[in-house]
Amino acid sequence: MDERMLVFDRHAVRLHRERAAATVGSVADVLRDAAERLLDRLDDMTRRFTDVLDIGGRGVVAPLLRARGMRVVSSDLSPAMAALNGGPAVAADEEWLPFAPASFDLVVASLSLHWINDLPGALVQLRHALRPDGLLLASLPALGTLAELRAALTEAEAALTGGAAPRVSPFPELRDCAGLLQRAGFVLPVADLDEIRLLYANPFTLLTDLRAAGETNAVLARHGCIPDRSLFPAALARLPAEGGRVVATLRMAIMTGWAPPQP
């Protein structure tokens, strides 16, 4: 891949997820809420799916799929995270998937594709892993996710140092998500928005939850130096509050796309 296209440090992503395998249970309720909202789309379909690939489900998605009577294979960049899924699982890079063509009739990726440099290429690989008329069901954090934290960090760091390093991952706009599916060869691509608002009595819990989920900064352009110890307290003090609790917003682009039918 052209180095100019690289946004994320994939080695850091793997290390973050490997570390988070021991702590992700503490944020399982949020991850499960997001996964259930995604899987609700299946309730509106008459099609029934049997063989499913779970991409990056962090031990939450695979049990929900099995409860629907599906056979599930899970994949994760981190071996430790892959092992949490309680069934057949492989450790694999989403940018270099090892699955044969037409292996699955459903692929589910719940909040797991946003640290990929070549997202269109990964989507093409997922389409190839699907059987004709198979379904991709995915959610991505969309533009506006953690907007409160991004603004607070930028303002606080600018006040402290006169500049600001990227500390929150860039997210796609909703209007671009259906286009990504179409570019990857999916038919009937649809992208709509769902939103989860999280309220924290202790703002530091927001940062610990992000770390517990493996969602700490892996942007290649991130600052390599340890930030000033006053940065995060200053930033968290700037977060908006409701009823004495600080607000963090997760805006999810829910994406559905079908593999083309048999010619």
Number of C-alpha atoms within 10 A of each C-alpha: 7 5 6 6 9 15 18 21 17 19 10 15 21 21 14 20 27 19 18 24 21 14 17 23 17 14 15 16 12 16 20 18 13 21 23 16 17 24 19 10 13 14 9 8 8 7 10 13 18 14 18 24 26 26 27 27 25 31 23 25 25 28 16 15 22 14 9 11 13 17 17 24 20 28 27 26 23 23 17 18 27 28 19 20 23 14 16 13 21 19 18 19 16 24 20 10 15 14 15 11 13 15 17 25 21 26 25 26 21 28 22 20 20 16 23 19 18 16 17 18 17 19 22 19 20 28 27 20 23 26 20 17 17 25 26 24 21 23 27 24 27 24 17 18 23 20 17 18 22 18 15 21 26 19 18 22 21 14 13 14 10 9 11 16 14 16 17 20 21 18 16 16 12 21 13 12 22 22 16 19 25 18 15 21 19 25 18 13 19 19 20 14 14 15 16 15 11 13 17 15 14 12 20 14 11 19 15 16 18 15 19 22 23 23 18 20 21 23 20 14 14 17 13 8 6 6 11 10 8 11 19 18 13 17 20 20 15 17 19 14 15 10 7 11 15 21 20 21 17 19 22 26 27 25 23 23 23 24 26 17 10 7 4
